[in-house]
């Protein structure tokens, strides 16, 4: 995948199996969010194909593509709530697009708010009246309202304090327990990786790879990360910046 002359993802060969929870990790700018958008058909790959249930999503007619997208739930990095709508109307948005009866919509909205730990009294509030953690939970409730088969999480804990981070992690786990679901979680948060993921895939920026190197540095269990021999993987999971600072200094011509 590239934008103009800038390549973001190259030669990615990745199978995600039904029922897995896969965490995609890596430095900012290595293509993690681009991968999510490719998975749901929001972006068309420059080269190659993305298949869902054996079908190439972006080759489908628009009406069929929309139908297939309804099988996905997407929790955006900033929750992406509609500012002018109440919490209730945000969660009900996709259900109304399906022309569900309003009584059924009300039941589902209340159920999903309860599932993410929010009181029904919050339903009349606007996003501006909510904390960051509450916005994330409303975004999750909206994504779950359509009972998706696949959940895509884009940095679900960014900007949250440690307690609220763990709340979101618990909700990811509970979502998997309540319904058969496949999850892809883009995150920098190793607590999320260790608590929620069955499998971890680490991307690396193309600009920093040697010719012929695979952009996927690691693909395995969370437990296996600590035994990985690649220094770049260890640097990331341990949060060690020393070598990276030296590299940045060389790139910028600093003394």
C-alpha positions, -999 to 999 in steps of 0.1 A, spaced: 0 0 0 13 34 -9 2 70 -10 18 88 -39 55 79 -37 54 69 -1 51 31 6 34 22 39 29 -15 37 47 -39 14 45 -76 8 23 -83 39 11 -119 39 -12 -123 69 -40 -147 77 -64 -139 105 -84 -169 116 -120 -169 128 -122 -164 166 -87 -151 171 -78 -119 189 -48 -104 171 -28 -75 184 -10 -54 158 19 -35 174 47 -13 161 60 22 160 39 51 148 39 53 110 45 16 103 10 11 88 -11 -4 116 -42 18 111 -38 16 73 -40 -22 78 -73 -18 96 -87 4 69 -76 -22 43 -93 -50 62 -127 -33 61 -124 -20 26 -121 17 34 -88 17 14 -81 -2 -18 -46 -18 -18 -22 -5 -44 -10 -40 -51 -23 -73 -38 -57 -83 -24 -76 -84 9 -99 -113 12 -128 -117 37 -145 -151 37 -127 -158 4 -141 -127 -13 -121 -96 -24 -140 -68 -6 -131 -39 -28 -141 -58 -59 -177 -61 -47 -205 -38 -59 -211 -9 -36 -243 -23 -22 -227 -57 -14 -196 -40 0 -218 -20 24 -236 -52 34 -202 -70 41 -190 -40 62 -220 -44 84 -203 -76 96 -175 -55 111 -175 -33 142 -149 -5 142 -138 13 174 -119 44 161 -90 59 179 -109 90 191 -142 71 193 -154 92 163 -188 99 179 -212 123 161 -209 155 182 -244 167 174 -261 135 185 -269 122 219 -253 90 233 -285 72 225 -286 84 189 -249 75 184 -254 40 195 -287 37 176 -272 51 143 -264 19 126 -296 2 137 -317 30 122 -297 27 90 -311 -8 89 -346 5 95 -351 -16 127 -382 -9 147 -376 18 173 -387 -4 202 -361 -30 192 -335 -2 188 -342 10 223 -338 -24 238 -305 -30 220 -291 5 229 -299 -1 266 -283 -36 264 -251 -23 248 -247 6 272 -251 -18 301 -225 -42 286 -199 -14 285 -206 -4 320 -225 29 314 -258 38 332 -289 43 311 -290 80 324 -260 88 301 -281 83 270 -292 119 267 -257 134 271 -237 147 241 -201 136 235 -188 169 247 -202 161 282 -183 128 284 -149 119 297 -124 102 273 -131 68 288 -168 72 285 -165 82 249 -145 51 242 -172 30 258 -200 47 239 -180 40 207 -177 4 216 -214 2 224 -221 16 190 -198 -8 173 -214 -38 191 -250 -27 185 -250 -46 151 -236 -78 166 -205 -78 144 -186 -109 135 -153 -90 135 -142 -61 158 -115 -37 147 -100 -16 175 -77 13 166 -57 23 197 -86 17 221 -67 28 252 -49 59 239 -51 89 262 -66 69 291 -53 65 326 -42 31 338 -75 22 355 -96 31 325 -71 13 302 -78 -18 322 -115 -12 319 -113 -11 282 -91 -42 282 -117 -60 303 -145 -49 279 -125 -64 249 -122 -97 269 -159 -96 278 -170 -89 243 -151 -121 231 -167 -141 259 -202 -130 252 -203 -137 215 -181 -156 189 -160 -128 175 -128 -122 157 -108 -92 169 -79 -71 156 -65 -47 180 -40 -20 170 -22 -8 201 10 5 216 -1 -7 250 17 -38 261 -8 -44 289 -35 -47 263 -14 -71 243 -6 -93 273 -42 -93 286 -63 -96 255 -43 -111 226 -40 -147 214 -15 -136 188 8 -106 182 20 -92 149 47 -65 150 52 -43 119 83 -22 113 85 11 93 95 3 57 119 32 56 141 16 83 143 -19 68 172 -33 49 165 -43 13 146 -76 13 137 -76 50 102 -86 59 81 -58 74 66 -82 99 93 -86 126 73 -109 149 42 -131 145 35 -153 175 21 -155 211 24 -127 236 45 -150 258 69 -155 230 77 -117 227 101 -119 257 121 -146 240 124 -129 206 160 -125 195 153 -94 173 166 -64 191 140 -41 175 112 -62 190 128 -61 224 134 -24 222 97 -18 214 82 -41 241 107 -28 268 102 9 258 139 14 255 146 46 235 184 49 237 193 32 204 163 49 187 176 84 198 210 76 184 194 66 151 173 97 149 204 118 156 222 102 127 192 107 104 190 144 113 227 150 111 231 158 147 266 156 163 
